[in-house]
Amino acid sequence: MQRNSRPDLAGANSDSSPSTSGPLVDRIAARVAAAGGWMPFDDFMAEALYAPGLGYYGGGRRIFGLGPEGGSDFVTAPELSPFFGRALAVQVREALAASGTGRVYEFGAGSGALAEQLLEALDADDADDDGMLRQPVDLTIIELSGPLRERQQARLARFAPRVQWLDAWPETMEGVVVGNEVLDAMPVKLLHRAGGRWHERGVVDLYPHGRSRSLSPEGAGRDGPGEAGSRAPSAGKPADEQRRFAFADLDVPFSLEGETQAASALMDGFFPDGSVTEIHTIAESFVASLADRLQRGVAILVDYGFPEHEYYHPQRTGGTLMCHQAHQADGDPLVDIGAKDITAHVNFSGIALAAQEAGLTVLGYTSQARFLINCGLVDLLAAASVAKRPNAQKLVNEHEMGELFKVIALARNCELDPIGFRSGDRSHML
């Protein structure tokens, strides 16, 4: 399953029976207690995904694959077809030349498939008639997950020593930055509308100090009476013995100070009570940090999402938060914690605005289909065997990855009319 299908949030009360104990669950419970009994959802999501050695990305799961048979949970474009990386390499090569640099940076390299595809394609471009590399491109991978880093190192061993790994931001960067399905995995703030206003949604522990108790609206909030989440037990009913955590709303008006303009748009009164949505403060901070460090070059970010007017459309009352496990999607992040992915679609208008405010230039924004076609995917497929074409076509099919996935390019100190956006640029829609 591609990590882009929308689950039915009405069915969020999963029938699965996760344990209410375990190292990761205990760690989160301790953090909830230390926070006074209520943890913001973005902090919960960060723990569930990235707790060292325990979270979804740090626990050594396979994660990426074409189907559930091998134990994977979802497939990304580079895993689906090598033609993704080969087409992207056309844009990377052009950006390297325009910036006068020779290094590619990849954030969150997954299995290493995209890095391998890029290096293979770039090396083919740089080889002389004797097959010797004239100007080999170097690659730096910024990867937080130890198990994923080990997989990448094994896959890319033949490119050593041109590939290096970092587990933190470099101080400065000059070159081309690539991120495929990175922004969607960054923790989001979760908002819930009730009583005609927005509340910040967080997580409470149903079993504090090992004692089972029911969660009532009167006890849900950190700063007073709160609103129980749609997946929390009703007042007076016993808690599900297999569910450790529940949603609860902070019973104070959500402060917009320092938040994005997209969040301000939520207050326009068009959303009915019961609506849920997300804001992407961490993803936007990531882009600001990128701007601080990118001295010269281009950043190319690929992910699924929408411009702001589509993301915060009044008919999108269920938000975009979703989970993936064994190539199935569901809407309940509070069960099977650490055993499944948690993600949200990207608000590309917020990303573009954060980039511009930090001094980057938006070079282009378009659908994945249009970007890959502009970069020569059609010609690549024409030369490919029939057997290799079906998966590659999923990259551009409108009902699969072609339309929902978008590409945005950002630059500093680099003049470029990027080939990937020369037809079908949608920057005016951001």
N, C-alpha and C positions, 0 to 999 in steps of 0.2 A: 504493500500500500504506500502511495506517495503521502508525504507528510503535509497534506493540504486539504484533506476532506473535512467537511464540517459535521461534527457529531450533533446529535439531538440532545440539547441541554435539558430538555424536560425529562430525559431518562437518566439523569445524573446519579440517582441512587443506585449504585452498582449492586448486582447480586453477588459479586465476588466477596470473599471472606478473608481480607488481609489480617495479619496478626496485629494486635495493638501494642506489641512490644518488639524489640530489636534495636540494634545500635543506632540506626538512623532515626527511627521513631523516638527513641529515648533522647537522642540529642536535640531533636526538634522540640520535644516536650519540655526539656530543660530550658531551652531558649524562650518558649512561650511563658514559662513560669518566671524567668528572669525579667521578662518584659512586662510583668504585671498581669499575666493571664490572657493577653491578646497580642498576636504577632501580625504585622502587616503582611498581606499576601505576597508582596515581592520578596520579603525576607524568607517566607516559607518556601517559595519557589526556588530561591537561591540555594537553600539547604537541600531540598529534594533533588536538585539537579547537580549541585557542585560541591557538596560536603566532601572533604578530602577522603578518598578511599571508601566512601559510603554512598554518595549521591549517584544518580543515574549515569552521569558521564564519568564518574570516578571509580565505579565498581567493577570495571572489566567486562561489562556486557558486550556482546557483538554489535548490537544496535543497527548497523547498516546492512541491507541485503535485499535481494529481489523478492523474497518471499519468506514466510514464517518457518519454513522447513529447517533452516539453519539456525534458528533462534533469534533472528533479527526482528526489529520492530517497524522499520520503515525504509524506504529507498529514496535517495537523493539523486539529482540529475547526473553527477559523475558516475555513480554506481549503475545507473540505468543505461547509460551509453557513453563510450569514450568520445563520441563526436561533440559532446558538450564542451569538454576541455579543449578539443582541437579547434572548435570555432571560437571559443573565448580567447585562445592563444593569439588569434589574429588581432583582436583588440589590445591585448597585453603587449604584443610586439610593437604595434603602432604607438602606444603610450610610452613604452620604454624609449623608443627612438625620439619622440617629441620631447621627453624630459631629459634626454641625454644620460640616462642611468642604466644600470645593468643588474638590478636586483628586484626580485618579486617577493612580497610579503604575503603570507596567507594566514588569516585568523581562523582558528577552529578547523583544522584540515581533515577531520573525520578519519576515515580509513587510509587517507593518503592518495585516494584515486585521482582527485583533481590535480594535486601537485604532480603526480606521475604523468598525467595527460599533458599538462602545461609544459613540463620539462622535455618530454618527448617531442612535442610539436615545435617548441622553440629551438631545440637542438637540431631538428631537421632543417629549420630555416637557416641556422648558423653554420651548417656543415658545408665544407668546400667539396670539390669534385672527388677528393680522396677520402671523404667522410670524416675529416678532422674538423673539430670545432674552432671557428675563428675567434668568436667572442662569447664564450659560454655564459649563460645567465645564472646567477646565484639565487638561492631561495632561502628565505627565513620563515620558519613556521612558528607562530605564537600559539601554544597549546597548553591549556590548563590541566588536561586529563593525562595522568601518568600512563594508564593502560593504552589510551589512544596514541600517545606519543610513541610507545613501544611498537605498536602496529605500524605506524608511519615509518619509523626508523628501519624496520625490517623490509618494508615495501620499497623504500627509496635508497636502500644500501648501495645500489650500483651507481648512484649519483654523488656519493660522497667523494671529496669533502665539500662539495658545493652547497650542500644543504645543512643548515644549522637550526637548532630548536631553542626557543626561549619560553619561559613560563610567566613572563611579565613583559610589559611594554618596553621596547627599546627607547632610549632617550630621544633619539632623532631617527627619521626615516627619509630616504631619498630613493624613489623607485615607484613601482606599481603595487598597490595593495589590493588583494582579492579576498572577498568574503562570501561564501555561498552558504545560505541558510545559517547565518550567524546571528543576525539581529532578532529573528523570531524566537531564539532560545534564550534571550536575555530576559531576566525577571521583569514583570510588569506590575504596576499598581492596579488593583481591581476595584471598580466602583459599582455601587448598587443604588438605584433610585427608589426611594420610599418616602411617603409623606410629602411628595412634591419637591424633594431636594435630594442631592447626591450625598451618599455616605461612603467612606472608605471601608472596603470589606477586608477583614482579616481572619485569622484562624485562632480558635480557642481549643483547649484540651478538655475532652469529655471525661477524662480519668485523672484529674490532678491528684498527685500523691498516692496514685494507685487505687483511688476510691471511685467507683462508678457513680455518676450523677446525671440527671437529665439537664438539658440546656433550655432555659426559659428566656423569653425576650427580656425579662427584667434583669437577667444577670449576664447578658451577652457582651455588653460594651465595656470598654476599658475605663471610660470616664463617666459612667452613669448608665442609665437604661439604654439598651441597644436593640437592634433588629436582628433576629436570628436569620441566617441564610436559608435559602430554599432547600439546602441539603441537610440542614440541622434538624434534630428531633423537635417535635412540637412540645410546647409547655405541658408538663405533667406526664409525659410519656417516657418510658424507659429508653435509654440510649441503646443503639445497636451495639451489642457486646463486641462486635468485631471492628467497630469504627472508633478510632482514637481521637480524631479531630473533627471539628465542624466549623462552618463559616459563621461569622458574626460581624455586625457592622459597628463601626465606631460612632457613638452617639453624640457627635459634634458635627457641625457643618464642615464639609470638606474644604480645606483651605486651598485656594488657587495660587497663593503667593509663591512665586518662583517656579510655577509649573508652566506647561506649554500653553500656547494659544488654543491648541486643540481641546484641552481640558476646559478652557473658558467657553468654547462653543457648546459644551455639554449643558450649560446652564440656561440654554435658550428656551426651555420649557416644552420642547417638542417631544421629549421622551416620556412615555407613560411610566407610572410606578411599576416596579418589578424589573425594569430594564437593568442590564448588566453590561459594562464595557471596561476597556482597559486604557491606561495611558502609559507611555513608554519613556519614562524618565531615564532609565539606565541606558537604553539604546541611544537616546539623544545625548547622554553624557559620553557614551562611547565615541560618537561622532565628534564631539567637542575635543575629546582627548586625542583623537586621530588628527584633528586640525592643529593641535598644539605641537605634535611631533613630526608631521609631514612637512618637511622643508621644501621639497620639490617633487612633484609626481602626480599620480592619478590613483584614486581609489574606485574600485568597481565592486558594487555590492548587489548580490542577487538574492531575492527572497520573495515569499508570497505576501501579498498585502494590497493596500488600496491608497489612493489619495484621501485626504482628510474628509472631503465631502461625501465620499462613499463609505469610508470607515465609520464615521459617526452619523450615518443615515438613520433617521428615526425608525425605519423598519428593521434595522439591525439591533433588535432589542436584547438578543442573547449574547452579544459580544462575540469574540472570536477565540476565546480560550479553549484549548483542546489538549487531549492526551493521546499518545500512541503506544500500543503494546501489541506485539505479534501481528502487525499489519492490520490492526483494528483501531478505530478511533472511538473515544468516549469523552465525556465532558466532566469527569470527576477526578480532580487532582488529589483528593484527600484519601484515596485508597490505593493500595499497591505502591506506596511511596518508595521511591528509589528504584522501582522495577519498571517504570514507564516514563516516557518523555512527556514534558509539559511545555506547551508552546502557545504563542499568540501571533496572529497576523500583524504585519508591520504597517504603521501609519507613515507613508513615505513623505507626506507633506511635513510632518514633524521632523523627519530626518533631514529633509532639504533645508528647512528653516534653521535647525540647529547647526548644520554645516555652514550656511551663509553667515549666521551670527558669529561663528568662530573664524571666519575669514576664508572659507573655501568657496570655490565656484562650482555651481551645478552645471556640468557639461551636457547632461542628457538624462532622460527618464523615459523608459518605454517598456513594453511587454517583453518577456523572455523570447517569445516566438519572433517578434520583429527584430530583436537584437541579434539572435542567432542567425536568422536569414540574412541580415545585413552583413554579418561576419562570414558568410559563405557556406552556411550549412547545406544549402541545396546542392551546391557543387560537390561538397564532400559526400553527400548521400548518393549522388549520381555515379560516383566512382566506387561506391561500397557494394558489397555483396548483398543479395536480396535478404539473406538471413539477418543481416545487421541493421536493416532499415526500420523494422517495426518499433523497436524500443526508441530509436532516435526520433522517430516521428512523434512519439509521445511528448518529446521536449517542446514541440511547437503546436500540437493539436490544441485547439481552443478549449475543449472540454476536459483536457488533462492538465498539463503544466504550462501550455503556451500563453494563456491569458492571465491566469491568477498570479503567476510568478512575474515579477518585475525586475528591471535592472536600472540602477541609478549610478551615475559616474560623477565623482567629485574631484576637484583639482586644486593645486596650489603651485604658482609659479611655473605653469606649463600651458602653452598655447596649443590648442588641439581642437580640430573638428572631428570628433571620434566617429569611426566608420560604423560602429554599432548603433548610432542614433541618427544617421543621415536620412533615413526614411522612417516615418512614424514616431518621431520624437513627441512625447507628451508632457514636456516640462511645463507647458502652459496650464496643465490641469492640476498641478501640485498646490 
